[in-house]
Amino acid sequence: MEELARADANLTSLKDVRIVYLPPSKVASIQYYCDEPEYHASLVMDKFVKESGLLRIKPDLRHYGFNNPNCSAETPADQPDHGYEMWMTIPDDFPVPAPLTVKHFPGGLYAAHMIRMGDFHEWPWLVQWVEQSSEYEARWGDPVAMGGLLEELLNYYSNIQAENFKEEDWQLDLLMPVKMKNKG
């Protein structure tokens, strides 16, 4: 039984966490609070990216998202269980049409762990890794917006241009804001 417990602990712990710096940037933002908010936000964002020529103008764009609001068990059963906000990095002077809005992302240090689309059960593993780190600690943000946690869709540049790219083949970085521990 002890071997099974050790094997389970080994399978549910992360060994591949990276610490990355995300630069400050302006972002185009869209937020939905409905059934399938990620889907609806993606439709609007993908259309914006394609129609604006953003891929040509900013091939280094980054695609972030997070639950907003990040509802809890107290959410009434007749309401969606969460909303979703999606960001796309843009040049400083890039025009953004409604319903999108412009926001400033301050950037910073993040603990990053790559997953395949759908493996969101690994979020607690990343949080646990940070909590157990001897070098880093959480830099929590707004609890309504997942506490500052982000999901970055990797290789968005190629994915949006592919005609038959399957969602189950997508990869994401789970990103948790961190700071160096005060070693004083």
Beta strands, then each sheet from edge to edge (+ up, - down):
strand 1: 18-22
strand 2: 25-32
strand 3: 63-67
strand 4: 84-90
strand 5: 101-105
strand 6: 108-116
strand 7: 136-138
strand 8: 150-153
strand 9: 171-180
sheet 1: 1+ 6- 9+ 7-
sheet 2: 1+ 6- 9+ 8- 3+ 4- 2+ 5-
end
